[in-house]
Amino acid sequence: MANAPVQRMSQLMAKTLRDDPADAEVLSHKLLVRAGYVRRTAAGIWSWLPLGKRVLANVERIVREEMDAIGAQEVLLPALLPREPYDATGRWDEYGQELFRLKDRKGGDYLLGPTHEEIFTLLVKDQASSYKDMPVILYQIQHKYRDEARPRAGILRGREFLMKDSYSFDLDDEGLDRSYALHRQAYQRVFARLGLDYRICAATAGAMGGSKSEEFLAPAGAGEDTFADCPNCDFAANTEAISYELKPVDAEGVPALEDIPTPDTPTIETLAASLGVPASATLKNLLVKVDGEIVAVGVPGDREVDMGKVEAHFAPAVVEMVTEADFAGRPDLVRGYVGPQGLGEKVKYLADPRVAPGTSWITGANKEGMHAKNVVAGRDFEVGAYVDVVVVQEGDPCPNCGTGLKLDRAIEIGHIFQLGRKYADALKLDVLGQNGKPVRVTMGSYGIGVSRAVAALAEQTADDKGLCWPAEVAPADVHVVAAGKALQTELALDVSEKLSAAGLRVLCDDRAGVSPGVKFTDSELIGVPQILVAGRRAAEGVVELKDRRTGEREELTVDEAIARLTA
């Protein structure tokens, strides 16, 4: 392969900025814009400039190499997709408002692909007919589209993003286990090569469906996922996937339910203060609407309801909070004083496992200014379904060993699913088995956020001066800076050409009329691992080599510098 030509900054289509973008809240958003890697085109839609495209391509290359290494075959499927396959699996409706739907000039329904399970299933159905065609793993690196209600955080949460999605097709569950394990190992190699700090966490399948599911999370303050990590064992999970064991208790001896006057106590805080009890002794009842029908959700008063878990339980139904108008139409529901006893069949009751049979509570009496005490689950009210719906807190017991969990924020960079036969059943994907009878294929789905990985790397590796890329993903191996006029520029360009001839990727700051101070600042902002400065000792053939991450500097002759960088 021919050596890449030197990229001269005097010709580079990118301008660095001194100030953060006004709409930027997270570090990666600020620095990727300021350093000239990306530019905003519209809300949640980004253009990649030459330096950014190089980093993106390097992430793609690493992902591609590791996918090829497990025998996966790369294809490229369209982003514009017909409605019918998504109708067959139910996801045309299940995706809700996040799905980009559109019509062609003839009135046909299409979508911009948020993910491609259906289309890959149909491709294999068209191409594979026998057990001899199995197993197979196919993948693509393709743009995906989701109509985010609030796109934010730069490329971390966009409406268009680049993703690697792969799909395994096997004859049986043992084969699926092998394909899943291959992907899990490949992902570990990918993220190690990228230089990302990550955790493998148990996760929920969500709209993807299927059984086993794990996320690869990169700890970062800008992350939108919260994960729990046990300091005593190897347990790690997205908080949405953590469940609490249902533990019934003996309610014998608990006195009969008793209504008590509690005026002006419509909140848990006011109730607990009025009665002199901890909030954990009270039962909070949150009312929501599920496809327009009112449902009550019960949790201990000291816990918050995780609406993501509630929505996941009722998916694909639409979950909304009740409004004043809803209370006005239901005089049996007294705002601030709702209790599960007496709701009967009028309102479905869902509860967290902590509201176990036999537990006793203080809760609303369904009367203005009144609460009830000694309200026992299973005796005074029935729970229609138990679902872990509370927000996990720091110190909650580890499901494995009971040690208090630690919580941290993270960016989801990968997700692997054992889909099973959900899509094969919907789209009737069968092949002939060895006995000549049809065999229903079982599937896995595996994603890596390629563009998201760039943001995650920026979040994890940047410092107070700017970006600081790991060597394998950086847009260049060395950033040569001409810190002066003609003499320094001549030396910088000469060294750059020699480094390029030796196989290095070189970015050379040869800009005229730009002060050395600005060039030094830009070199640190751009974040190439090695910075080579042709400065005050250029006439002697001496340059300064600086390690971008450590800040260590060393003066070397040109030949020494070239030898050091190409070693």
C-alpha positions in Angstrom: 0.0 0.0 0.0 1.3 3.5 -0.9 2.2 5.8 1.9 -0.3 8.4 2.7 0.7 11.9 1.6 1.5 14.5 4.2 -1.6 16.4 5.3 -0.7 20.1 5.3 -2.8 22.2 7.6 -2.5 25.1 5.2 -4.7 23.0 2.9 -6.8 21.2 5.5 -10.6 21.8 5.3 -11.0 22.5 9.0 -10.8 25.4 11.3 -10.1 25.2 15.0 -12.2 27.4 17.4 -11.1 29.1 20.6 -14.5 29.0 22.3 -16.9 26.2 23.0 -20.1 26.0 20.9 -22.9 27.7 22.7 -25.1 24.6 22.7 -22.4 22.2 23.8 -22.8 20.6 27.3 -20.5 17.6 27.2 -16.7 17.5 26.7 -16.7 15.4 23.5 -19.2 17.8 21.8 -17.1 20.9 22.8 -13.7 19.4 21.7 -14.8 17.7 18.5 -16.2 20.9 17.2 -13.4 23.1 18.5 -10.7 20.9 17.1 -12.3 20.8 13.6 -13.5 17.2 13.6 -17.2 17.6 13.1 -19.7 20.4 12.3 -23.5 20.5 13.1 -25.7 20.3 10.0 -29.1 20.2 11.9 -30.3 19.0 15.3 -28.8 15.5 15.8 -27.3 15.5 12.3 -23.5 15.9 11.9 -21.0 16.4 9.1 -17.5 14.7 9.5 -14.6 16.9 8.5 -11.3 15.4 7.2 -9.7 14.8 10.6 -12.9 13.4 12.1 -13.4 11.2 9.1 -9.9 9.7 9.6 -10.7 8.9 13.2 -14.1 7.4 12.2 -12.4 5.3 9.5 -9.8 4.0 12.0 -12.6 2.8 14.3 -14.3 1.2 11.3 -11.1 -0.5 10.3 -10.6 -2.0 13.8 -14.2 -3.2 14.0 -14.0 -4.7 10.5 -10.7 -6.5 11.2 -12.1 -8.2 14.3 -15.4 -9.1 12.7 -13.5 -10.7 9.7 -11.4 -12.6 12.2 -14.4 -14.5 13.5 -15.5 -15.5 10.0 -18.2 -12.8 9.6 -19.0 -11.7 6.0 -19.5 -8.1 5.3 -22.5 -6.9 3.2 -24.1 -3.5 2.7 -27.9 -3.3 2.9 -30.0 -0.2 2.1 -30.9 2.4 4.7 -34.3 3.1 3.0 -36.5 0.1 3.8 -40.0 -1.1 3.0 -42.7 -1.2 5.7 -43.9 -4.8 5.2 -41.1 -6.7 7.0 -41.5 -4.4 10.0 -45.2 -5.0 10.0 -44.6 -8.7 10.1 -42.5 -8.4 13.3 -44.7 -5.7 14.8 -41.9 -3.2 15.0 -43.5 -0.7 12.6 -45.7 0.2 15.6 -43.5 -0.9 18.5 -40.8 1.6 17.6 -43.3 4.4 18.1 -42.2 8.0 17.4 -38.5 7.2 17.1 -39.1 5.6 13.7 -38.5 7.8 10.6 -41.5 6.9 8.4 -42.0 8.3 4.9 -44.0 7.7 1.7 -42.8 7.5 -1.8 -44.6 9.3 -4.7 -46.9 6.4 -5.1 -48.0 6.4 -1.5 -45.9 3.4 -0.4 -44.7 3.3 3.2 -41.0 3.2 3.9 -38.7 3.8 6.9 -35.1 4.8 7.5 -33.6 1.8 9.2 -33.0 2.1 12.9 -31.7 -1.5 12.9 -31.8 -4.3 10.3 -32.9 -7.6 11.9 -35.8 -8.0 9.4 -33.8 -7.2 6.3 -30.9 -9.6 7.2 -33.4 -12.3 8.0 -35.0 -11.9 4.6 -31.6 -11.9 2.9 -30.7 -15.2 4.5 -34.1 -16.6 3.7 -33.4 -15.8 0.0 -29.9 -17.1 0.0 -29.8 -20.1 2.4 -31.9 -23.3 1.8 -30.0 -26.1 3.6 -28.3 -26.9 6.9 -25.1 -26.9 4.8 -25.5 -23.1 4.6 -25.4 -22.8 8.4 -24.0 -21.3 10.5 -23.4 -17.9 9.0 -22.5 -14.5 10.4 -23.2 -11.4 8.3 -22.4 -7.8 9.2 -22.5 -4.3 7.8 -21.2 -0.8 8.8 -24.2 1.4 8.0 -25.9 4.6 9.0 -29.0 4.2 11.2 -31.8 6.6 11.9 -33.8 7.3 15.0 -36.0 10.4 15.5 -34.8 11.3 18.9 -37.1 13.7 20.7 -34.1 15.6 22.2 -30.9 15.0 20.2 -28.1 16.3 22.3 -24.5 15.8 23.4 -23.1 16.2 19.9 -22.5 12.8 18.1 -23.4 10.9 21.3 -27.1 11.2 20.8 -27.9 12.0 17.1 -30.7 11.2 14.7 -28.2 9.7 12.2 -25.3 7.6 13.4 -22.9 5.1 12.1 -23.2 1.5 13.5 -21.8 -1.9 12.9 -24.6 -4.4 13.1 -24.0 -8.1 12.7 -26.4 -11.1 12.8 -25.7 -14.8 13.4 -27.9 -17.6 12.0 -27.6 -21.1 13.5 -29.5 -24.3 13.5 -29.9 -24.7 17.2 -29.4 -23.0 20.6 -25.9 -24.5 21.1 -24.9 -22.9 17.8 -26.3 -19.5 18.9 -24.3 -19.8 22.2 -21.1 -20.2 20.1 -21.9 -17.3 17.8 -22.7 -15.1 20.9 -19.5 -16.1 22.5 -17.5 -15.3 19.3 -19.0 -11.8 19.2 -18.4 -11.2 22.9 -14.7 -12.1 22.5 -14.5 -10.0 19.3 -16.0 -7.0 21.1 -13.5 -7.3 23.9 -10.7 -7.2 21.4 -12.2 -4.2 19.5 -12.6 -2.1 22.6 -9.1 -3.1 23.9 -7.6 -2.0 20.6 -9.6 1.3 20.6 -8.1 2.0 24.1 -11.5 2.3 25.8 -12.2 1.6 29.4 -15.4 -0.5 29.4 -17.6 -2.8 31.5 -19.7 -5.8 30.3 -23.1 -5.4 31.9 -26.3 -7.5 32.0 -29.0 -5.6 30.1 -32.6 -5.7 29.0 -33.5 -6.6 25.4 -36.1 -3.8 24.9 -37.6 -3.5 21.5 -35.1 -5.9 20.1 -36.7 -8.9 21.8 -34.9 -12.1 22.6 -33.4 -13.5 25.8 -29.8 -13.0 26.8 -28.5 -9.5 26.4 -25.3 -7.7 27.5 -24.1 -4.1 27.0 -20.6 -2.9 26.7 -20.5 0.4 28.6 -17.7 3.0 28.7 -17.7 4.8 32.0 -18.0 8.6 31.4 -19.7 11.5 33.1 -21.5 12.3 29.9 -23.1 8.9 29.7 -26.8 8.5 29.6 -26.8 5.0 31.0 -26.4 4.2 34.7 -24.7 0.9 35.6 -24.2 -0.9 38.9 -20.8 -2.4 39.7 -20.2 -4.7 42.7 -16.9 -4.1 44.5 -16.9 -7.6 45.9 -17.7 -9.8 42.9 -17.9 -9.7 39.1 -21.5 -8.5 38.9 -22.2 -5.6 36.6 -25.5 -4.6 35.1 -27.3 -1.7 33.6 -29.6 -0.5 36.4 -32.6 -1.2 34.1 -31.7 -4.9 34.2 -31.4 -5.2 38.0 -34.3 -7.0 39.7 -35.1 -7.4 43.4 -36.1 -10.8 44.7 -39.8 -11.1 45.9 -39.6 -12.1 49.6 -43.1 -12.6 51.2 -43.3 -12.0 54.9 -45.5 -13.2 57.7 -48.3 -10.6 58.4 -49.7 -12.5 61.3 -50.2 -10.0 64.2 -50.5 -6.9 62.1 -53.6 -5.1 63.3 -56.5 -4.4 61.0 -56.4 -1.6 58.5 -57.3 1.7 60.1 -58.0 5.1 58.5 -56.3 8.1 60.1 -56.8 11.8 59.5 -53.8 13.4 57.8 -54.8 16.8 56.5 -52.5 18.7 54.2 -50.2 15.7 53.6 -50.5 15.1 49.8 -46.8 14.2 49.5 -44.6 11.4 51.0 -42.5 14.1 52.7 -45.4 15.8 54.3 -47.0 12.5 55.4 -43.8 11.1 56.9 -43.1 14.4 58.8 -46.7 14.6 60.1 -46.7 11.0 61.4 -43.1 10.9 62.5 -42.3 7.8 60.4 -39.6 7.2 57.9 -40.6 7.5 54.2 -39.7 3.8 53.8 -42.8 2.9 55.9 -45.1 4.6 53.4 -46.4 3.2 50.1 -46.2 5.6 47.1 -48.8 5.0 44.4 -47.9 6.6 41.0 -50.7 6.8 38.5 -49.9 6.5 34.8 -51.9 6.0 31.6 -51.2 2.9 29.5 -52.7 3.4 26.1 -55.2 5.7 27.8 -56.1 3.3 30.7 -55.1 4.4 34.2 -52.7 2.0 36.0 -51.3 2.4 39.5 -47.7 1.7 40.3 -46.8 1.0 44.0 -43.3 1.5 45.4 -41.9 2.2 48.9 -42.2 5.9 49.7 -38.4 6.3 49.9 -37.9 5.1 46.4 -38.4 6.7 43.0 -40.2 5.0 40.1 -38.0 4.2 37.1 -40.3 5.2 34.2 -38.0 3.4 31.8 -38.8 0.1 33.5 -42.5 0.9 33.6 -42.4 1.6 29.8 -40.4 -1.5 29.1 -43.0 -3.6 31.0 -45.9 -2.3 29.0 -44.1 -1.9 25.6 -45.3 -1.4 22.9 -48.1 0.4 24.7 -47.7 4.2 25.2 -47.2 5.2 28.9 -48.0 8.7 30.0 -48.4 10.5 33.3 -52.0 11.2 34.5 -53.2 14.9 34.3 -55.6 17.1 36.2 -58.2 16.3 33.6 -57.8 12.6 34.3 -58.5 13.1 38.0 -61.5 15.4 37.2 -63.0 12.5 35.3 -62.4 10.0 38.1 -63.8 11.1 41.4 -62.8 7.8 42.9 -59.2 8.8 42.6 -58.2 11.4 45.2 -55.1 13.2 44.2 -52.4 12.9 46.8 -54.4 10.3 48.8 -54.5 7.2 46.5 -54.2 3.8 48.1 -54.3 0.3 46.5 -57.0 -0.9 48.8 -60.4 -0.5 47.3 -59.2 0.1 43.7 -60.6 -3.2 42.8 -60.9 -3.8 39.0 -61.3 -0.1 38.3 -57.5 0.4 38.2 -54.9 -2.2 37.5 -52.2 -2.3 40.2 -48.6 -3.0 39.5 -46.0 -3.1 42.4 -42.3 -3.4 43.0 -41.2 -6.7 44.6 -40.4 -4.7 47.8 -44.2 -4.4 48.2 -44.2 -8.2 48.9 -47.1 -10.2 50.2 -47.3 -9.6 54.0 -45.6 -6.3 54.0 -47.5 -3.6 56.0 -47.7 0.1 54.8 -49.1 3.5 55.5 -50.8 4.7 52.3 -53.6 6.8 50.9 -57.1 6.0 52.1 -58.7 7.2 48.8 -60.4 10.0 50.8 -59.4 13.7 51.0 -57.1 14.3 54.0 -57.0 10.7 55.0 -54.4 7.9 55.0 -54.6 4.3 56.2 -52.2 2.4 58.3 -51.6 -1.4 58.7 -52.4 -1.8 55.0 -51.1 -5.3 54.2 -50.2 -6.5 50.7 -52.1 -9.7 49.9 -54.6 -9.1 52.8 -56.0 -5.7 52.1 -55.1 -5.3 48.5 -53.9 -7.6 45.6 -51.0 -6.9 43.3 -51.8 -7.6 39.6 -48.2 -8.0 38.7 -44.8 -7.6 40.3 -42.2 -5.8 38.3 -39.0 -4.2 39.6 -39.7 -0.6 38.8 -37.7 1.4 41.3 -34.6 3.5 40.5 -31.6 1.6 41.7 -29.7 3.4 44.5 -26.1 3.4 45.5 -25.7 0.8 48.2 -28.6 -1.5 47.1 -27.6 -5.1 47.6 -25.8 -6.9 44.8 -28.0 -9.7 43.5 -25.1 -12.1 43.6 -23.4 -11.5 46.9 -25.4 -8.8 48.8 -22.6 -6.3 48.9 -23.7 -2.7 48.4 -23.5 -1.7 44.7 -21.6 1.2 43.3 -23.3 3.3 40.6 -21.6 5.1 37.7 -22.6 6.8 34.4 -21.5 5.3 31.1 -21.9 5.5 27.4 -23.3 2.4 25.6 -20.7 1.5 22.9 -21.9 -2.1 22.1 -24.9 -4.4 22.7 -25.2 -8.1 22.0 -28.5 -10.1 22.0 -29.6 -13.6 21.7 -32.7 -13.0 19.6 -33.7 -16.7 19.3 -36.5 -17.3 16.8 -38.5 -14.1 17.1 -37.6 -12.8 13.7 -37.3 -16.2 12.1 -40.8 -17.1 13.3 -42.3 -13.8 12.0 -40.6 -14.0 8.6 -40.6 -17.9 8.4 -36.9 -18.4 8.0 -36.4 -22.2 7.7 -33.8 -24.4 6.1 -33.8 -28.1 5.3 -32.2 -30.2 8.1 -30.1 -33.3 7.7 -33.3 -35.4 7.8 -34.9 -33.4 5.0 -37.4 -31.7 7.3 -37.5 -27.9 7.8 -35.5 -26.4 10.7 -36.4 -23.0 12.1 -33.2 -20.9 12.3 -32.2 -19.2 15.5 -30.5 -15.7 15.5 -28.3 -13.3 17.4 -27.9 -9.6 16.9 -24.8 -7.6 17.7 -24.2 -3.9 17.5 -21.3 -1.5 18.0 -21.8 2.3 17.9 -19.0 3.3 15.5 -19.5 7.1 15.6 -20.5 6.8 19.3 -17.1 5.1 20.1 -15.4 8.3 18.7 -17.3 10.4 21.3 -16.6 7.9 24.1 -12.9 8.0 23.3 -12.9 11.7 23.4 -14.7 11.7 26.7 -12.4 9.2 28.3 -9.0 10.4 27.0 -9.2 14.2 26.7 -7.5 16.5 29.2 -7.7 20.2 30.0 -5.8 21.1 26.8 -7.9 19.1 24.3 -8.3 15.8 22.7 -5.7 13.1 23.3 -6.3 10.1 21.0 -4.9 6.6 21.4 -2.4 5.9 18.7 -4.5 3.4 16.7 -7.4 5.7 16.2 -5.7 9.1 15.9 -6.0 11.0 12.7 -2.2 11.0 12.3 0.8 9.4 14.0 2.7 12.6 14.4 1.8 16.3 14.2 4.8 18.3 12.9 4.7 22.0 13.8 6.6 24.7 12.0 7.1 27.1 14.9 8.7 30.0 13.0 9.0 31.3 9.4 10.7 30.1 6.3 13.5 28.1 7.9 11.3 26.3 10.3 8.6 25.6 7.7 11.2 24.2 5.3 12.6 21.8 8.0 9.0 20.8 9.1 8.0 19.9 5.5 11.3 18.0 4.9 10.9 16.0 8.1 7.2 15.4 7.3 8.1 13.9 3.9 10.7 11.6 5.4 8.3 10.4 8.1 5.7 9.8 5.5 8.2 7.9 3.3 8.9 5.7 6.4 5.2 4.8 6.6 3.9 7.2 9.2 0.7 9.3 8.9 1.7 12.9 9.2 -0.2 16.1 9.9 2.1 19.2 9.3 1.2 22.7 10.5 2.8 24.8 7.8 0.3 27.7 8.1 1.8 31.1 7.3 0.9 34.1 9.4 -0.1 31.9 12.4 1.9 32.4 15.6 3.8 29.6 17.2 1.6 29.9 20.3 -1.6 29.3 18.3 0.0 26.4 16.5 1.1 24.8 19.9 -2.4 25.3 21.3 -4.0 23.7 18.2 -1.6 20.8 18.3 -2.7 20.0 21.8 -6.4 20.6 21.0 -6.2 18.3 17.9 -4.6 15.5 20.1 -2.3 13.6 17.8 -0.1 11.3 20.1 3.3 12.7 19.1 4.1 16.4 18.4 7.3 17.3 16.6 8.3 21.0 16.7 10.7 22.7 14.3 11.5 25.7 16.3 14.3 27.8 17.7 17.1 25.3 16.9 15.9 24.5 13.3 19.2 26.0 11.9 21.1 23.3 13.8 18.8 20.5 12.6 17.4 20.0 16.1 13.7 19.5 16.7 11.7 18.9 19.9 9.6 15.8 20.3 6.7 16.0 22.7 4.5 13.2 23.9 0.9 14.6 23.8 -0.4 12.5 26.7 2.5 12.8 29.2 3.8 16.2 28.1 7.4 14.9 28.1 9.7 16.8 25.8 13.1 15.9 24.3 15.4 17.7 21.9 16.7 15.4 19.1 18.4 15.7 15.8 16.2 15.2 12.8 17.7 11.7 12.2 17.2 10.8 15.9 13.6 12.0 15.9 12.8 10.0 12.7 14.5 6.9 14.2 12.5 7.3 17.4 9.2 7.8 15.7 9.6 4.9 13.2 11.0 2.4 15.7 
